[in-house]
């Protein structure tokens, strides 16, 4: 998560504006798992690597108290601007050193963040803070999102998207390996808890302006790496992709709404009762 130390307020603001969180329907899988293995009441949830707080707000609807943590002051500043719920607290800290008591947390989540952590240390810290029968939820989505638009050839539309993703591939962080999903599969194997659940392909569809889809992709670490390396090329690529997508859609405004299909995967695990 140390990469976020170098984010500025502008990038943090784009996280709030464009980054997505799981829909209520998708997040219900997490709540169902927690209720099955721990039961109510849902007292304390911790959203680690919370960024600008979209997932933290989602948790606040279901828990008496929620703590969002992130290493980035810029991200937390934006999160605080939008934290109207009285049951949310934000803390600046690393994912591997959570300022929480032993066996105090019902649910630990990391939404699109686990792959940036020191993963073994983070999992040890999760084990420390979870209550017996408390749960861990690691959620993420892949970059290969798909667009659809009425009266438009989806294949042609998504061929442009695939070219966008391919252009960003050389800027993919080596820290993530070939694919971040592999890091989550490895965690699934290393977590010693007997009760675990893995879902590799769960589609979540959201309607948004085409400009928001562009902003979402531009918020990814690979685009940000290109932006730092060659700002003019990053701008040229975005403008070209956006124009080509509008051409396929036969529209003249990037504020035209499209349906964006996002492919999620998640890992759920329940800490057993300790002797």
Rosetta blueprint (number, residue, H / E / L):
1 X L
2 X H
3 X H
4 X H
5 X H
6 X H
7 X L
8 X L
9 X H
10 X H
11 X H
12 X H
13 X H
14 X H
15 X H
16 X H
17 X H
18 X H
19 X L
20 X L
21 X L
22 X L
23 X L
24 X H
25 X H
26 X H
27 X H
28 X H
29 X H
30 X H
31 X H
32 X H
33 X H
34 X H
35 X H
36 X H
37 X H
38 X L
39 X L
40 X L
41 X L
42 X L
43 X L
44 X E
45 X E
46 X E
47 X E
48 X E
49 X L
50 X L
51 X L
52 X L
53 X L
54 X H
55 X H
56 X H
57 X H
58 X H
59 X H
60 X H
61 X L
62 X L
63 X L
64 X L
65 X E
66 X E
67 X E
68 X E
69 X E
70 X E
71 X L
72 X L
73 X H
74 X H
75 X H
76 X H
77 X H
78 X H
79 X H
80 X H
81 X H
82 X L
83 X L
84 X L
85 X L
86 X L
87 X L
88 X E
89 X E
90 X E
91 X E
92 X E
93 X L
94 X L
95 X L
96 X L
97 X L
98 X L
99 X L
100 X L
101 X L
102 X L
103 X L
104 X L
105 X E
106 X E
107 X E
108 X E
109 X E
110 X E
111 X E
112 X L
113 X L
114 X H
115 X H
116 X H
117 X L
118 X L
119 X H
120 X H
121 X H
122 X H
123 X H
124 X H
125 X H
126 X H
127 X H
128 X H
129 X H
130 X E
131 X E
132 X E
133 X E
134 X E
135 X E
136 X E
137 X E
138 X E
139 X E
140 X E
141 X E
142 X L
143 X L
144 X L
145 X L
146 X E
147 X E
148 X E
149 X L
150 X L
151 X L
152 X L
153 X L
154 X H
155 X H
156 X H
157 X H
158 X H
159 X H
160 X H
161 X H
162 X H
163 X H
164 X H
165 X H
166 X H
167 X H
168 X H
169 X H
170 X L
171 X L
172 X L
173 X L
174 X H
175 X H
176 X H
177 X L
178 X L
179 X L
180 X H
181 X H
182 X H
183 X H
184 X H
185 X H
186 X H
187 X H
188 X H
189 X H
190 X H
191 X L
192 X L
193 X L
194 X L
195 X E
196 X E
197 X E
198 X E
199 X E
200 X E
201 X E
202 X E
203 X E
204 X E
205 X E
206 X E
207 X E
208 X E
209 X E
210 X H
211 X H
212 X H
213 X H
214 X H
215 X H
216 X H
217 X H
218 X H
219 X L
220 X L
221 X H
222 X H
223 X H
224 X H
225 X H
226 X H
227 X H
228 X H
229 X H
230 X L
231 X H
232 X H
233 X H
234 X H
235 X H
236 X H
237 X H
238 X H
239 X H
240 X H
241 X H
242 X H
243 X H
244 X H
245 X H
246 X H
247 X H
248 X H
249 X H
250 X L
251 X L
252 X L
253 X L
254 X L
255 X L
256 X L
257 X E
258 X E
259 X E
260 X E
261 X E
262 X E
263 X E
264 X E
265 X E
266 X E
267 X E
268 X E
269 X E
270 X E
271 X L
272 X L
273 X L
274 X L
275 X L
